[in-house]
Amino acid sequence: MTTIAVLGNGRVGGNLARALLRAGHQVTAVDREPGAAADAARAADVVINATPGAGSLERLTDLREELRGKILVDVSNATTDGPDGLPADLIHPGSSLAELLQEALPDTSVVKTLNTMLFPVMTAPASLAQAPTVFLSGEDQQAKRTVHALLTDLGWQPEWITDLGGIRTARATEAAILFVPHVIRSSGFAPFAISISR
Ligand SMILES: NC(=O)c1ccc[n+]([C@@H]2O[C@H](COP(=O)([O-])OP(=O)(O)OC[C@H]3O[C@@H](n4cnc5c(N)ncnc54)[C@H](OP(=O)(O)O)[C@@H]3O)[C@@H](O)[C@H]2O)c1
């Protein structure tokens, strides 16, 4: 059992929190109530960032002490939105939120994952017609093993999990958000994941 704090209790955070709780973990999900994120992060071994990507760097850097020695799982996408409310552009082109988080939080193991799919797929990967891919990016191998185990608890088969390498690889998965508005405009909000087929 892992003690997990989920920051953000919206579509992604609420969905992940419920599924991880069902899997037997101790989970606290918090919204933007002042102090709640700090309290939850302090008590957790794994902290999941499911808040908007814009502002995540500042919000999580403010939790530097609470996140020291912890695993920070970043599922957010840092984008500006277009007039239709869909993601339009990257906030950190030429880098990524995950890289900037790791730089700002050197005593925390940042793992980027789950940001390349619509939220229902995160906790029901077997529901898609084709096997989806989930990517891992991060410097700390042990932290990635821990996150790998959490992914299998969420229903991810080991062969669907692709470790891309260090945190710099997150700039590839974060850039994949640029597919999302176009896929949604062409096919609606039917759940999908950006995946590698062979
Ligand atoms: N939706 C998806 O399918 C999907 C897929 C992959 C990745 N993501 C990423 O996951 C993250 C969450 O997306 P979502 O769809 O779950 O969004 P959401 O439904 O809008 O939920 C966002 C959560 O973050 C909280 N929040 C908003 N602003 C905050 C702030 N300034 N400080 C602290 N908490 C704040 C919200 O609280 P309030 O309710 O009080 O506003 C809410 O609990 C985003 O970074 C998104 O890019 C989403």
The ligand as a Gaussian input file, in Angstrom:
#p B3LYP/6-31G(d) Opt

LIG

0 1
 N       -8.851000      15.922000     -18.941000
 C       -8.036000      15.054000     -19.524000
 O       -8.487000      14.150000     -20.249000
 C       -6.543000      15.159000     -19.315000
 C       -5.722000      14.200000     -19.910000
 C       -4.338000      14.245000     -19.691000
 C       -3.819000      15.255000     -18.882000
 N       -4.639000      16.192000     -18.340000
 C       -4.049000      17.221000     -17.477000
 O       -4.446000      16.964000     -16.138000
 C       -4.593000      18.192000     -15.412000
 C       -5.988000      18.259000     -14.818000
 O       -6.937000      18.238000     -15.872000
 P       -8.490000      18.042000     -15.556000
 O       -9.121000      17.765000     -16.869000
 O       -8.683000      17.116000     -14.412000
 O       -8.891000      19.518000     -15.081000
 P      -10.113000      19.913000     -14.145000
 O      -11.221000      18.915000     -14.268000
 O      -10.374000      21.348000     -14.459000
 O       -9.523000      19.789000     -12.669000
 C       -8.455000      20.597000     -12.246000
 C       -8.326000      20.492000     -10.744000
 O       -7.263000      21.365000     -10.337000
 C       -7.780000      22.334000      -9.425000
 N       -7.158000      23.643000      -9.655000
 C       -7.425000      24.497000     -10.646000
 N       -6.681000      25.607000     -10.514000
 C       -5.952000      25.431000      -9.401000
 C       -5.027000      26.222000      -8.719000
 N       -4.685000      27.427000      -9.177000
 N       -4.468000      25.729000      -7.602000
 C       -4.806000      24.508000      -7.141000
 N       -5.693000      23.702000      -7.740000
 C       -6.260000      24.171000      -8.845000
 C       -9.254000      22.407000      -9.701000
 O       -9.924000      22.942000      -8.585000
 P      -11.267000      23.797000      -8.816000
 O      -12.338000      22.789000      -9.079000
 O      -11.422000      24.525000      -7.535000
 O      -11.031000      24.704000      -9.995000
 C       -9.574000      20.947000      -9.976000
 O       -9.666000      20.225000      -8.758000
 C       -4.290000      19.310000     -16.427000
 O       -2.957000      19.681000     -16.294000
 C       -4.522000      18.639000     -17.766000
 O       -3.740000      19.216000     -18.780000
 C       -5.987000      16.176000     -18.540000

